Amino acid sequence: MQQVRPMQILSEAECWARLEATEFGRMAYHLADEVHIAPVNYAVTDRRLVFRTAEGSKLLGVVMNEDVAFEIDRIDDGDERAWSVIARGKARILEGEEARAADNLRLRPWVSSEKHNVVAIDVDEVSGREFHLARPWQHMLPD
């Protein structure tokens, strides 16, 4: 019988593959003396994460402090696995040709509000883990 490892560290290539295959995540950013987290849909290009945003706290947070973290995750109920990827880097507002290039990305806002600002996170570091979920309480759930 093969031993199942409860946790496995993902390689950098595996982390990028999961970032490229996903379009929704959460960005943590500083705003004044608080840390905020917000959902964003995004695209990957040239080892950067790119998203659109309207005027508001995310944009202000990026302007005030470029250091951000970004996280994606998934739970696969069928085979009882879960994984998480975290990217850390510097966020900046794109302008001119860089901003226009975002029109060619697989980047479409999920909400119909106008989002004219394009932000890129230049990723310095990615890390990820995959977990085998034991879920010992599963036998207690009704059928």
Buried (B, 14 or more C-beta within 10 A) or exposed (E): EEEEEEEBEBEEEBBBBBBEEBBEBBBBBBBEEEEEEBEBBBBBBEEBBBBBBEEEEBBEBBEEBBBBBBBBBEEEEEEBBBBBBBBBBBBBBBEEEEBEBBEEBEBEBEEEEEBEBBBBBBBEEBEBBBBBBEEEEEEEEEE
